[in-house]
Amino acid sequence: MRRSVLAETDDQQLISLAVAGNREAFGRLYERHKPRVIRHAYFLSGDFLLAEDLTAQTFLNAFQAISRYEPRGVPFVSWLLRITANLTINYRKSLKNGEHMQLPDALEAAGEEDSPEIHLQHKADGERVWREVRHLPSEQRQVIVMRFVDDLSYQDIAQILGKSVGAVRVIHFRALVSLRQMLDLPAWRRTRAG
């Protein structure tokens, strides 16, 4: 099958071809989903080099298990993100101390009209938030990353984590409350006081 034909093929067809031994089909899946997987790995790990390693391991694991993938309403990319999350959790369990999580430039909150001072303040605020996200329990951290970085719906997150949508909403709410407490945001003080 020619590469241009593979580029236009949907995931399910590529998966079928990959299961049948077509390495080019799996290569196309890799090319299609690598950016999202590496971004997810970066925000879960806080380390770009580690994210690259986790991404490579994710696709190696996926390649080895491709014959066992069953969609059941879950997109292929969700399956990949779940593999990535599990690898990250396992890696974190093996560490005693984590490193500083930095906010990538693409996610800095500054508009074109902002002054350099406002731009620096937004960057500092963003870095502070992500430092605190790093201290959330694993499940809360995953939901925050999937919701705000991967821009996934509650339904997609629920499928990836194997939980109900309601449970994901509760985890999301608890994560936000924890972040407000850690950051000691003024809105949190008003809510507690009133």
MOHUHU-V634517 format. One record per residue. N is the residue number from 1. SS is DSSP state (hx for helix, st for strand, lp for the rest). PSI is psi in degrees with one decimal (NA if undefined). Layout:
BEGIN
n | ss | psi
N | SS | PSI
N | SS | PSI
END
This chain:
BEGIN
n | ss | psi
1 | lp | 132.4
2 | lp | 151.4
3 | hx | -38.7
4 | hx | -33.3
5 | hx | -40.5
6 | hx | -34.6
7 | hx | -28.6
8 | lp | 0.4
9 | lp | 140.1
10 | lp | 165.2
11 | hx | -44.1
12 | hx | -39.3
13 | hx | -40.7
14 | hx | -38.8
15 | hx | -44.7
16 | hx | -42.7
17 | hx | -41.1
18 | hx | -40.5
19 | hx | -35.2
20 | lp | 0.2
21 | lp | 6.3
22 | lp | 103.1
23 | hx | -30.8
24 | hx | -37.6
25 | hx | -43.4
26 | hx | -36.4
27 | hx | -37.1
28 | hx | -39.4
29 | hx | -41.1
30 | hx | -50.8
31 | hx | -39.6
32 | hx | -39.9
33 | hx | -7.1
34 | hx | -45.5
35 | hx | -40.9
36 | hx | -39.2
37 | hx | -44.0
38 | hx | -37.0
39 | hx | -44.2
40 | hx | -46.3
41 | hx | -38.5
42 | hx | -45.9
43 | hx | -24.4
44 | hx | -33.1
45 | hx | -31.3
46 | lp | 9.7
47 | lp | 118.1
48 | hx | -42.2
49 | hx | -40.8
50 | hx | -40.1
51 | hx | -39.2
52 | hx | -43.5
53 | hx | -43.6
54 | hx | -38.2
55 | hx | -45.8
56 | hx | -44.7
57 | hx | -36.4
58 | hx | -49.3
59 | hx | -31.7
60 | hx | -46.4
61 | hx | -42.6
62 | hx | -41.8
63 | hx | -43.7
64 | hx | -26.4
65 | hx | 9.1
66 | hx | -32.6
67 | hx | -18.8
68 | hx | -3.8
69 | lp | 127.8
70 | lp | 118.8
71 | lp | -50.7
72 | lp | 43.2
73 | lp | 0.7
74 | lp | 120.5
75 | lp | 154.4
76 | hx | -42.2
77 | hx | -32.8
78 | hx | -39.1
79 | hx | -43.2
80 | hx | -42.6
81 | hx | -32.3
82 | hx | -41.0
83 | hx | -45.2
84 | hx | -46.0
85 | hx | -43.5
86 | hx | -41.6
87 | hx | -40.2
88 | hx | -43.2
89 | hx | -46.1
90 | hx | -40.0
91 | hx | -46.4
92 | hx | -36.6
93 | hx | -29.4
94 | hx | -10.3
95 | lp | 150.7
96 | lp | -36.9
97 | lp | 136.5
98 | lp | 169.0
99 | lp | 168.3
100 | lp | 128.3
101 | lp | 120.7
102 | lp | 149.8
103 | lp | 124.6
104 | lp | 151.8
105 | hx | -35.0
106 | hx | -21.7
107 | hx | 8.1
108 | lp | 137.5
109 | lp | 81.7
110 | lp | 132.8
111 | lp | 168.1
112 | lp | -32.3
113 | lp | -5.4
114 | lp | 145.2
115 | lp | 163.4
116 | hx | -35.7
117 | hx | -44.3
118 | hx | -41.1
119 | hx | -45.8
120 | hx | -37.9
121 | hx | -43.1
122 | hx | -41.8
123 | hx | -45.7
124 | hx | -42.2
125 | hx | -44.7
126 | hx | -42.8
127 | hx | -38.5
128 | hx | -44.3
129 | hx | -48.5
130 | hx | -28.3
131 | hx | -41.5
132 | hx | -35.8
133 | hx | -37.0
134 | lp | -25.7
135 | lp | -4.3
136 | lp | 154.4
137 | lp | 150.0
138 | hx | -47.3
139 | hx | -41.6
140 | hx | -41.9
141 | hx | -43.6
142 | hx | -44.5
143 | hx | -42.6
144 | hx | -45.5
145 | hx | -46.1
146 | hx | -35.5
147 | hx | -46.2
148 | hx | -26.5
149 | hx | -50.8
150 | lp | -11.4
151 | lp | 42.4
152 | lp | 151.4
153 | lp | 165.5
154 | hx | -38.5
155 | hx | -46.5
156 | hx | -42.8
157 | hx | -42.5
158 | hx | -42.3
159 | hx | -42.3
160 | hx | -43.4
161 | hx | -9.8
162 | lp | 37.0
163 | lp | 169.2
164 | lp | 159.7
165 | hx | -40.8
166 | hx | -42.3
167 | hx | -39.6
168 | hx | -40.6
169 | hx | -38.8
170 | hx | -43.9
171 | hx | -42.9
172 | hx | -47.5
173 | hx | -46.2
174 | hx | -36.9
175 | hx | -43.9
176 | hx | -40.3
177 | hx | -44.7
178 | hx | -43.7
179 | hx | -42.1
180 | hx | -42.2
181 | hx | -45.3
182 | hx | -37.6
183 | hx | -11.3
184 | lp | 51.8
185 | lp | 143.9
186 | hx | -38.1
187 | hx | -35.3
188 | hx | -40.8
189 | hx | -41.9
190 | hx | -39.5
191 | hx | -43.3
192 | hx | -40.0
193 | hx | -31.0
194 | lp | NA
END
